[in-house]
């Protein structure tokens, strides 16, 4: 992709309305622009990152056996009245009427809808277990949206819902999601720690928030130091008993501010780390809260009707983009992990119009693209300083700098954004080195 043809309206100065790092850098890098309070347009650069995050979430959900569906954003109020949540949910729910004066709402969550899908189509114990998920936009009318994507009103979310015959199998489904979440966030370059949490308006009796430690996090958190370098589960068999993995990740002390118990932490002998945290995911064991109120039953092996056990599991996909920036940036801009970066390589032409430089840049761009790697070629007629600043601001993980002096020697400069390390290589060697990082 040529930068001259791309749409990335970068800003030199920090926008006055942006109070936290991720909001400032997303605006400056041309990733997003505000449409209304708490509602944002995603521009091409931001959308590429958003889609990469969603891809990782989707791959890990699929690997754990969840099945993707699409549910409507506009929901009937009748279902919410059945569950008893229509009047209880609060002002965050955007309530509307259609032209026939029927009560509708813009979905803040989808427990009612997915339970209706299940009760209408699943009849036997042979129809469970099932885990249905979607990645879709949701709306919650926050009283004071702030901090860009951290506390917006419209957001992209992955929400999954499990259905099981009994508590033991429901707990297994819950554990599957805990392990899938650990792997999901690690692939994004995030260390997300599961912390015991309140269930809130979702309901249920078991709940964990996945918290990323960051200096600009929304709330204070406390966790055992061992969480900072605990190895992420690999080669997971999701059909096996996962309780040991989950116990290993949830038995050490970890709590957000409202659940912090200094006495309990001391009794457990926890080597505590006190930090700020950003919630990027939440898991809930719901029990029969929705299956009972909405009549989601199957015929059990003994021929009797059984209300199914449920769980729900959310990941803030758009919030993850902001969380990654909060956890990975420097004074020059964003430092994207390779897995979510909008482009893998940035090519900087220091002298556009110079035949040798132009030809070398084209050759590098084509070679990288043939390897299945996305490259952003800065072919603008701009000063070198502007080009370097924009590449660092956008956080492109690898940068190849092509200039007349280097090309005269058959050499280019390869820079690693995360470390700032630079090396002079032949054109072929630079491309070859990038091929092993894809």
DAVEN-V183442 format. One record per residue. N is the residue number from 1. PHI is phi in radians with two decimals (NA if undefined). Layout:
n->(N | N)
phi->(PHI | PHI)
This chain:
n->(1 | 2 | 3 | 4 | 5 | 6 | 7 | 8 | 9 | 10 | 11 | 12 | 13 | 14 | 15 | 16 | 17 | 18 | 19 | 20 | 21 | 22 | 23 | 24 | 25 | 26 | 27 | 28 | 29 | 30 | 31 | 32 | 33 | 34 | 35 | 36 | 37 | 38 | 39 | 40 | 41 | 42 | 43 | 44 | 45 | 46 | 47 | 48 | 49 | 50 | 51 | 52 | 53 | 54 | 55 | 56 | 57 | 58 | 59 | 60 | 61 | 62 | 63 | 64 | 65 | 66 | 67 | 68 | 69 | 70 | 71 | 72 | 73 | 74 | 75 | 76 | 77 | 78 | 79 | 80 | 81 | 82 | 83 | 84 | 85 | 86 | 87 | 88 | 89 | 90 | 91 | 92 | 93 | 94 | 95 | 96 | 97 | 98 | 99 | 100 | 101 | 102 | 103 | 104 | 105 | 106 | 107 | 108 | 109 | 110 | 111 | 112 | 113 | 114 | 115 | 116 | 117 | 118 | 119 | 120 | 121 | 122 | 123 | 124 | 125 | 126 | 127 | 128 | 129 | 130 | 131 | 132 | 133 | 134 | 135 | 136 | 137 | 138 | 139 | 140 | 141 | 142 | 143 | 144 | 145 | 146 | 147 | 148 | 149 | 150 | 151 | 152 | 153 | 154 | 155 | 156 | 157 | 158 | 159 | 160 | 161 | 162 | 163 | 164 | 165 | 166 | 167 | 168 | 169 | 170 | 171 | 172 | 173 | 174 | 175 | 176 | 177 | 178 | 179 | 180 | 181 | 182 | 183 | 184 | 185 | 186 | 187 | 188 | 189 | 190 | 191 | 192 | 193 | 194 | 195 | 196 | 197 | 198 | 199 | 200 | 201 | 202 | 203 | 204 | 205 | 206 | 207 | 208 | 209 | 210 | 211 | 212 | 213 | 214 | 215 | 216 | 217 | 218 | 219 | 220 | 221 | 222 | 223 | 224 | 225 | 226 | 227 | 228 | 229 | 230 | 231 | 232 | 233 | 234 | 235 | 236 | 237 | 238 | 239 | 240 | 241 | 242 | 243 | 244 | 245 | 246 | 247 | 248 | 249 | 250 | 251 | 252 | 253 | 254 | 255 | 256 | 257 | 258 | 259 | 260 | 261 | 262 | 263 | 264 | 265 | 266 | 267 | 268 | 269 | 270 | 271 | 272 | 273 | 274 | 275 | 276 | 277 | 278 | 279 | 280 | 281 | 282 | 283 | 284 | 285 | 286 | 287 | 288 | 289 | 290 | 291 | 292 | 293 | 294 | 295 | 296 | 297 | 298 | 299 | 300 | 301 | 302 | 303 | 304 | 305 | 306 | 307 | 308 | 309 | 310 | 311 | 312 | 313 | 314 | 315 | 316 | 317 | 318 | 319 | 320 | 321 | 322 | 323 | 324 | 325 | 326 | 327 | 328 | 329 | 330 | 331 | 332 | 333 | 334 | 335 | 336 | 337 | 338 | 339 | 340 | 341 | 342 | 343 | 344 | 345 | 346 | 347 | 348 | 349 | 350 | 351 | 352 | 353 | 354 | 355 | 356 | 357 | 358 | 359 | 360 | 361 | 362 | 363 | 364 | 365 | 366 | 367 | 368 | 369 | 370 | 371 | 372 | 373 | 374 | 375 | 376 | 377 | 378 | 379 | 380 | 381 | 382 | 383 | 384 | 385 | 386 | 387 | 388 | 389 | 390 | 391 | 392 | 393 | 394 | 395 | 396 | 397 | 398 | 399 | 400 | 401 | 402 | 403 | 404 | 405 | 406 | 407 | 408 | 409 | 410 | 411 | 412 | 413 | 414 | 415 | 416 | 417 | 418 | 419 | 420 | 421 | 422 | 423 | 424 | 425 | 426 | 427 | 428 | 429 | 430 | 431 | 432 | 433 | 434 | 435 | 436 | 437 | 438)
phi->(NA | -1.43 | -1.13 | -1.15 | -1.79 | -1.47 | -2.13 | -2.44 | -1.30 | -1.32 | -2.13 | -1.39 | -1.80 | -1.26 | -1.11 | -1.18 | -1.40 | -1.62 | -1.75 | -2.15 | -0.99 | -1.08 | -1.14 | -1.06 | -1.26 | -1.17 | -1.23 | -1.15 | -1.39 | 1.30 | -1.51 | -2.43 | -2.48 | -1.27 | -1.72 | -2.67 | -0.98 | 1.31 | -2.27 | -2.22 | -1.47 | -1.73 | -1.46 | -0.90 | -1.12 | -1.14 | -1.12 | -1.10 | -1.17 | -1.00 | -1.19 | -1.18 | -1.12 | -1.08 | -1.09 | -1.09 | -1.03 | -1.09 | -1.08 | -1.31 | -1.14 | -1.08 | -1.10 | -1.46 | 1.66 | -1.33 | -2.02 | -1.44 | -2.32 | -2.26 | -1.97 | -1.21 | -1.30 | -1.60 | -2.05 | -1.37 | -1.20 | -1.03 | -1.08 | -1.21 | -1.23 | -1.06 | -1.38 | 1.52 | -1.74 | -1.05 | -1.52 | -1.53 | -1.12 | 1.90 | -1.24 | -1.16 | -1.41 | -1.49 | -1.67 | -2.41 | -2.19 | -1.51 | -1.15 | -1.68 | 1.12 | -1.48 | -1.27 | -2.29 | -2.67 | -1.57 | -1.02 | -1.47 | -2.90 | -2.31 | -1.01 | -1.14 | -1.13 | -1.21 | -1.17 | -1.14 | -1.03 | -1.17 | -1.14 | -1.45 | -2.25 | -1.86 | -2.13 | -2.15 | -1.04 | -1.24 | -1.51 | -2.17 | -1.37 | -2.43 | -2.32 | -1.92 | -2.40 | -2.51 | -2.16 | -2.64 | -1.43 | -2.25 | -2.37 | -2.29 | -1.42 | -1.00 | -1.17 | -2.48 | -1.10 | -2.80 | 1.07 | 1.08 | -1.35 | -1.18 | -2.41 | -1.58 | -1.68 | -1.94 | -2.70 | -1.59 | -2.39 | -1.73 | -2.24 | -2.06 | -2.43 | -1.78 | -2.25 | -2.41 | -1.38 | -2.56 | -1.11 | -1.04 | -1.26 | -1.14 | -1.16 | -1.09 | -1.08 | -1.08 | -1.13 | -1.01 | -1.25 | -1.01 | -1.17 | -1.07 | -1.19 | -0.99 | -1.23 | -1.05 | -1.20 | -1.09 | -1.15 | -1.49 | 1.49 | -1.92 | -1.79 | -1.80 | -1.80 | -1.29 | -2.18 | -0.99 | -2.48 | -1.33 | -1.46 | 1.08 | -1.21 | -1.24 | 1.63 | 1.82 | -2.08 | -2.40 | -2.70 | -2.34 | -1.65 | -1.75 | -1.98 | -1.74 | -1.34 | -2.73 | -1.02 | -1.74 | -1.05 | -1.29 | -2.39 | -1.36 | -2.36 | -2.36 | -2.61 | -1.15 | -1.02 | -1.08 | -1.13 | -1.21 | -2.35 | -1.18 | -1.20 | -1.37 | -1.01 | -2.13 | 0.84 | -1.38 | -1.71 | -1.25 | -1.52 | -1.46 | -1.26 | -1.77 | -1.09 | -1.15 | -1.08 | -1.15 | -1.09 | -1.06 | -1.64 | -2.14 | -1.45 | -1.26 | -1.23 | -2.77 | -2.70 | -1.34 | -0.90 | -1.24 | -1.89 | -1.19 | -2.22 | -0.98 | -1.13 | -1.13 | -1.05 | -1.19 | -1.09 | -1.39 | 1.17 | -1.26 | -1.48 | -1.38 | -1.95 | -1.80 | -2.65 | -1.78 | -2.43 | -2.09 | -1.38 | -2.04 | -2.73 | -2.61 | -2.07 | -2.37 | -1.61 | -1.64 | 1.12 | -1.92 | -0.93 | -1.67 | -1.15 | -1.26 | -1.28 | -1.85 | 1.20 | -1.56 | -2.24 | -2.31 | -1.42 | -1.35 | -1.01 | -1.57 | 1.58 | -1.61 | -1.25 | -2.24 | -1.29 | -1.31 | -1.59 | -2.22 | -2.46 | -2.38 | -2.56 | -2.02 | -2.28 | -1.39 | -1.09 | -1.20 | -1.15 | -1.03 | -1.03 | -1.17 | -1.11 | -1.07 | -1.15 | -1.04 | -1.52 | -2.50 | -2.74 | -2.46 | -1.19 | -1.71 | 2.56 | -1.39 | -2.16 | -1.28 | -1.10 | -0.96 | -1.15 | -2.10 | -1.04 | -1.14 | -2.40 | -1.41 | -2.32 | -1.95 | -1.91 | -1.90 | -1.62 | -1.35 | -2.53 | -1.11 | 1.82 | -1.34 | -1.01 | -1.14 | -1.18 | -1.07 | -1.14 | -1.13 | -1.11 | -1.09 | -1.12 | -1.11 | -1.01 | -1.15 | -1.13 | -1.17 | -1.11 | -1.12 | -1.40 | 1.40 | -1.99 | -1.40 | -2.18 | -1.94 | -1.72 | -1.44 | -1.80 | -1.29 | -1.51 | -2.23 | -1.16 | -1.01 | -1.06 | -1.13 | -1.15 | -1.08 | -1.10 | -1.20 | -1.10 | -1.20 | -1.04 | -1.29 | 1.37 | -1.04 | -1.06 | -2.16 | -2.27 | -1.92 | -1.81 | -2.04 | -2.32 | -1.00 | -1.14 | -1.16 | -1.12 | -1.07 | -1.74 | 1.33 | -2.16 | -2.31 | -1.82 | -1.93 | -2.10 | -1.70 | -1.05 | -1.13 | -1.90 | 1.40 | -1.15 | -2.21 | -2.58 | -1.67 | -2.37 | -1.18 | -0.95 | -1.14 | -1.17 | -1.09 | -1.13 | -1.13 | -1.15 | -1.17 | -1.10 | -1.51 | -1.70 | -1.27)
